[in-house]
Amino acid sequence: MPPFPSEVTLPLASAGAATGLLGSIVLLRLYKLRKWGWVKSNFSLQGKTFVITGANTGLGYETTKALVRRQATIVMACRNLTKANEAIGKMRTELGGTIPGALIPMELDLASFQSIRSFAEELKRTVPQLYCLVNNAGLAVRKRELTRENFEVHFGVNHLGQFLLVDLLREQLFEQRTRVVVVSSRMHEIEAEIDFEQLGHWVEYGSRLNRLYNNSKLMNFYYARELYKRGFNVHVLCPGLCHTDFFRHYEPQWYHYLVFSPIVWLMLRSGEQGAQNIIYAATESVTTPERNPVTGYFISNVKMRRSKFHFDEPTSVRLWEESVRAIAAGSEAKST
């Protein structure tokens, strides 16, 4: 007896639904790729020197590769020089055996005031003209960690380390109108606050989010605002949520990759695409009296958008002052 029509059409309908779902997912991914945006300019950067912190991995690596391809000179400010040199070798292979620009690895540990000061002195001695400083290096951890000066690492590395670095280079940055790029995050809009009573201390918030990280990204934005108010050529951005090794401190297990791979593929940017916002900020972003860090504007999806966070001036000024005090206190404690 021939099969009833329903016995034939059911598998066909299921296959059609699955194909339709897959097609919808692919179209959504293509839409996101287009929405996230790409830097289309490829003008030469020959003769321009960039400093990129955390240049050996993740977004820093992809930014370095993109800029050196355009003949820029890159000072790769990295905590581990062995890994920096390994990254240079990898980059040379990916670029076809030749690096069009120049790569200069230099040691910088943002968790150590001594390392930051040594780096700044060496940079001023060897790099007379600086086109751009990209404050890219940062971290997110889930267990209590401290810097050499005993600040919790989100505050100490993501905020205070780059604060000190810029302060040590401030005369050169100001006089040369050097682009100062601050890598923040849209996470500054979500469960983020500046808690002056706990500033620099490890706090257990009991949240599913890493609020210490979010707080540090809010500090980055506030810091960019104050730099801009003081006349620096500063550009703040969010690279987007990217599929890099940034969350290596969370020690994902094999089954996490299995379960979340489809979500990662659909929702997360590649490191190369996330770097587009940094590249744009470092090379061609323009601020105006209406659109700048003070008015809450930052770069996202390779264009300016306004933050949803309500910034207030007393907090902005106080964070700057507390950061200055924290550096002085940390330096004094280390010297005694």
C-alpha positions as CSV (number, residue, x, y, z in Angstrom):
1,M,0.0,0.0,0.0
2,P,1.5,3.4,-0.9
3,P,2.2,5.7,2.0
4,F,-0.4,8.3,3.0
5,P,0.5,11.8,1.9
6,S,1.0,12.9,5.5
7,E,3.7,10.2,5.9
8,V,5.6,11.7,3.1
9,T,5.1,15.4,3.7
10,L,6.0,15.4,7.4
11,P,9.7,14.6,6.8
12,L,9.8,17.0,3.9
13,A,8.2,19.7,6.0
14,S,10.7,19.1,8.8
15,A,13.6,19.3,6.4
16,G,12.1,22.5,4.9
17,A,11.7,24.1,8.3
18,A,15.3,23.2,9.3
19,T,16.6,24.6,6.0
20,G,14.6,27.8,6.6
21,L,15.9,28.2,10.1
22,L,19.5,27.7,9.0
23,G,19.0,30.2,6.2
24,S,17.5,32.7,8.6
25,I,20.5,32.3,11.0
26,V,23.0,32.8,8.1
27,L,21.1,35.9,6.9
28,L,21.1,37.2,10.5
29,R,24.9,36.7,10.7
30,L,25.4,38.5,7.4
31,Y,23.3,41.4,8.6
32,K,25.3,41.6,11.8
33,L,28.6,41.6,9.8
34,R,27.4,44.5,7.8
35,K,26.0,46.4,10.8
36,W,29.2,46.0,12.8
37,G,31.1,47.8,10.0
38,W,34.6,47.8,8.5
39,V,37.2,50.5,8.0
40,K,37.4,51.0,4.3
41,S,40.3,53.5,4.2
42,N,43.7,52.0,3.3
43,F,45.9,55.1,3.0
44,S,49.5,54.7,3.9
45,L,50.6,55.3,7.5
46,Q,54.3,55.4,6.7
47,G,56.2,57.7,9.0
48,K,53.6,57.5,11.7
49,T,54.4,55.8,15.0
50,F,51.7,54.1,17.1
51,V,52.0,52.6,20.6
52,I,49.6,49.7,21.2
53,T,49.4,48.1,24.6
54,G,48.6,44.4,24.7
55,A,49.7,44.2,21.0
56,N,50.7,40.5,21.1
57,T,47.2,39.0,21.4
58,G,43.5,39.5,20.7
59,L,42.3,42.9,19.5
60,G,45.8,44.4,20.0
61,Y,47.3,41.9,17.7
62,E,44.7,42.4,15.0
63,T,45.0,46.2,15.3
64,T,48.8,45.9,15.0
65,K,48.6,43.7,12.0
66,A,46.1,46.0,10.2
67,L,48.2,49.1,10.9
68,V,51.6,47.6,10.1
69,R,50.1,46.4,6.8
70,R,49.6,50.0,6.0
71,Q,53.3,50.7,6.7
72,A,53.0,52.1,10.2
73,T,55.6,51.8,12.8
74,I,54.2,50.0,15.9
75,V,55.6,50.0,19.4
76,M,54.2,46.7,20.7
77,A,53.9,47.4,24.5
78,C,53.6,43.9,25.9
79,R,54.0,42.4,29.4
80,N,55.9,39.4,28.0
81,L,58.6,40.1,25.3
82,T,58.8,36.4,24.4
83,K,55.1,36.4,23.4
84,A,55.6,39.7,21.6
85,N,58.3,38.2,19.5
86,E,56.2,35.1,18.8
87,A,53.4,37.4,17.7
88,I,55.8,39.1,15.3
89,G,56.7,35.8,13.8
90,K,53.1,34.8,13.4
91,M,52.2,38.2,11.9
92,R,55.1,37.9,9.4
93,T,53.7,34.6,8.2
94,E,50.2,35.9,7.9
95,L,51.4,38.9,5.9
96,G,53.1,36.7,3.4
97,G,56.6,36.7,4.8
98,T,57.2,40.5,4.8
99,I,56.1,43.2,7.3
100,P,55.4,46.4,5.3
101,G,55.9,48.7,8.3
102,A,58.0,48.2,11.4
103,L,57.4,46.4,14.7
104,I,59.2,47.3,17.9
105,P,58.5,45.1,21.0
106,M,58.9,46.9,24.3
107,E,58.2,45.6,27.8
108,L,55.2,47.1,29.7
109,D,53.3,45.6,32.6
110,L,50.4,47.8,33.5
111,A,50.1,46.0,36.8
112,S,53.4,47.5,37.9
113,F,54.1,51.3,38.4
114,Q,57.8,50.6,38.1
115,S,57.3,48.9,34.7
116,I,55.1,51.7,33.5
117,R,57.7,54.3,34.4
118,S,60.5,52.4,32.8
119,F,58.5,52.0,29.6
120,A,57.6,55.7,29.5
121,E,61.2,56.8,30.0
122,E,62.4,54.4,27.2
123,L,59.7,55.5,24.9
124,K,60.4,59.2,25.3
125,R,64.1,58.5,24.7
126,T,63.6,56.4,21.5
127,V,60.4,57.8,20.0
128,P,60.6,61.5,19.5
129,Q,57.3,61.8,17.5
130,L,54.2,59.8,18.5
131,Y,51.2,59.8,16.3
132,C,48.9,57.6,18.4
133,L,48.7,55.8,21.8
134,V,46.2,53.0,21.9
135,N,45.3,52.0,25.4
136,N,44.1,48.6,24.5
137,A,45.4,46.2,27.2
138,G,42.9,45.1,29.8
139,L,41.6,42.0,31.5
140,A,38.6,40.4,33.2
141,V,39.1,37.9,36.0
142,R,36.7,36.1,38.3
143,K,39.1,35.5,41.2
144,R,40.7,38.1,43.5
145,E,44.0,39.3,41.9
146,L,46.1,42.4,42.9
147,T,48.6,44.5,41.1
148,R,52.1,45.1,42.4
149,E,50.8,48.1,44.4
150,N,48.0,46.0,45.8
151,F,45.1,47.4,43.8
152,E,42.5,45.0,42.5
153,V,43.4,44.3,38.9
154,H,40.4,45.7,37.1
155,F,41.0,49.1,38.7
156,G,44.8,48.7,38.7
157,V,45.3,47.5,35.2
158,N,42.3,48.6,33.2
159,H,42.2,52.1,34.6
160,L,45.0,53.2,36.8
161,G,47.8,51.7,34.7
162,Q,46.8,53.6,31.6
163,F,46.1,56.7,33.7
164,L,49.8,56.7,34.9
165,L,51.1,55.9,31.5
166,V,49.3,58.9,29.9
167,D,50.4,61.1,32.8
168,L,54.0,60.2,32.3
169,L,53.8,61.0,28.5
170,R,51.4,64.0,28.9
171,E,53.7,66.7,27.6
172,Q,54.6,64.8,24.4
173,L,51.0,63.8,23.9
174,F,49.6,67.3,24.4
175,E,52.3,69.1,22.3
176,Q,52.2,66.7,19.4
177,R,48.4,66.4,19.4
178,T,48.9,62.6,19.7
179,R,45.7,60.6,19.3
180,V,45.0,59.0,22.6
181,V,42.7,56.0,22.1
182,V,40.8,54.6,25.1
183,V,39.2,51.2,24.7
184,S,36.1,51.2,26.8
185,S,33.1,48.9,26.4
186,R,29.3,49.2,26.2
187,M,29.4,47.3,29.5
188,H,29.9,50.7,31.1
189,E,26.2,51.1,30.5
190,I,25.2,47.9,32.4
191,E,25.4,47.6,36.2
192,A,28.4,49.9,36.4
193,E,29.2,52.5,39.0
194,I,32.0,54.4,40.6
195,D,32.1,53.3,44.2
196,F,34.6,55.7,45.8
197,E,34.4,53.8,49.2
198,Q,35.6,50.6,47.6
199,L,37.9,52.1,44.9
200,G,40.8,49.8,44.2
201,H,39.4,47.0,46.4
202,W,38.1,43.6,45.4
203,V,34.3,43.4,45.9
204,E,32.0,40.4,45.6
205,Y,28.8,41.8,44.1
206,G,26.9,38.6,43.8
207,S,26.0,39.4,40.2
208,R,26.2,37.2,37.1
209,L,28.1,40.0,35.4
210,N,31.7,40.9,36.3
211,R,30.8,44.3,37.8
212,L,34.4,45.1,38.6
213,Y,35.2,44.9,34.9
214,N,32.1,47.0,34.0
215,N,33.1,49.6,36.6
216,S,36.6,49.8,35.1
217,K,35.1,50.4,31.6
218,L,33.0,53.2,33.1
219,M,36.2,54.6,34.6
220,N,37.8,54.5,31.1
221,F,35.0,56.6,29.8
222,Y,35.1,59.1,32.6
223,Y,38.9,59.3,32.2
224,A,38.5,60.0,28.5
225,R,36.1,62.8,29.3
226,E,38.5,64.4,31.6
227,L,41.4,64.1,29.1
228,Y,39.2,65.7,26.4
229,K,38.3,68.6,28.8
230,R,42.0,69.2,29.4
231,G,42.7,69.6,25.6
232,F,44.0,66.1,24.6
233,N,43.1,64.5,21.3
234,V,41.2,61.6,22.8
235,H,38.9,59.1,21.3
236,V,36.9,56.5,23.3
237,L,35.4,53.3,21.8
238,C,33.7,50.0,22.3
239,P,35.1,47.2,20.2
240,G,32.0,45.0,20.7
241,L,31.9,41.5,22.2
242,C,34.6,39.6,20.4
243,H,35.7,36.0,20.1
244,T,39.3,36.3,21.3
245,D,41.3,34.9,24.2
246,F,40.2,37.9,26.4
247,F,38.2,35.6,28.7
248,R,41.0,33.0,29.1
249,H,41.0,33.7,32.9
250,Y,37.6,32.2,33.1
251,E,39.1,28.8,32.1
252,P,36.2,27.5,29.8
253,Q,35.8,23.7,29.6
254,W,35.4,21.7,26.4
255,Y,31.6,21.4,26.9
256,H,31.3,25.2,27.0
257,Y,32.8,25.4,23.5
258,L,30.3,22.7,22.4
259,V,27.3,24.4,23.9
260,F,28.1,28.0,23.1
261,S,29.8,27.6,19.7
262,P,26.6,28.3,17.7
263,I,26.0,31.4,19.9
264,V,29.6,32.6,19.5
265,W,29.3,32.2,15.7
266,L,26.1,34.1,15.5
267,M,26.6,36.9,18.1
268,L,30.3,37.5,18.6
269,R,32.7,39.4,16.3
270,S,36.0,38.0,15.2
271,G,39.1,39.7,16.6
272,E,39.7,41.3,13.2
273,Q,36.2,42.8,13.1
274,G,36.3,44.1,16.7
275,A,39.6,45.7,15.9
276,Q,37.9,47.9,13.3
277,N,36.7,50.3,15.9
278,I,40.2,50.7,17.4
279,I,41.7,51.2,13.9
280,Y,39.1,53.8,13.1
281,A,39.7,55.6,16.4
282,A,43.5,55.5,15.8
283,T,43.5,56.8,12.3
284,E,40.5,58.8,11.2
285,S,37.9,59.4,13.9
286,V,37.0,63.1,14.3
287,T,35.5,64.7,17.4
288,T,33.4,67.8,17.3
289,P,32.0,70.2,19.9
290,E,28.7,68.3,19.7
291,R,30.1,64.7,19.5
292,N,33.0,64.0,21.9
293,P,33.7,62.0,25.1
294,V,32.4,64.9,27.3
295,T,29.0,64.9,25.6
296,G,28.9,61.1,25.9
297,Y,29.8,60.1,22.4
298,F,32.0,57.1,21.6
299,I,32.8,54.9,18.6
300,S,30.7,51.8,18.1
301,N,30.2,49.9,14.8
302,V,32.7,52.3,13.2
303,K,30.6,55.4,13.8
304,M,29.8,57.8,16.6
305,R,26.9,56.9,19.0
306,R,25.8,58.4,22.3
307,S,26.2,56.5,25.6
308,K,23.0,55.6,27.5
309,F,24.9,56.3,30.7
310,H,24.2,59.6,32.5
311,F,27.6,61.0,33.3
312,D,27.9,63.7,36.0
313,E,30.7,66.2,36.5
314,P,31.4,65.7,40.2
315,T,32.1,62.0,39.7
316,S,34.2,62.8,36.6
317,V,36.4,65.3,38.5
318,R,36.6,63.2,41.7
319,L,37.7,60.0,39.8
320,W,40.6,62.0,38.3
321,E,41.6,63.3,41.8
322,E,41.2,59.9,43.5
323,S,43.3,58.3,40.7
324,V,46.1,60.9,41.3
325,R,46.0,60.1,45.0
326,A,46.0,56.4,44.4
327,I,49.1,56.6,42.2
328,A,50.9,58.7,44.9
329,A,49.9,56.4,47.7
330,G,50.9,53.3,45.7
331,S,54.3,54.8,44.7
332,E,55.0,55.8,48.3
333,A,54.1,52.4,49.7
334,K,56.3,50.7,47.2
335,S,59.3,52.9,48.0
336,T,59.2,52.3,51.8
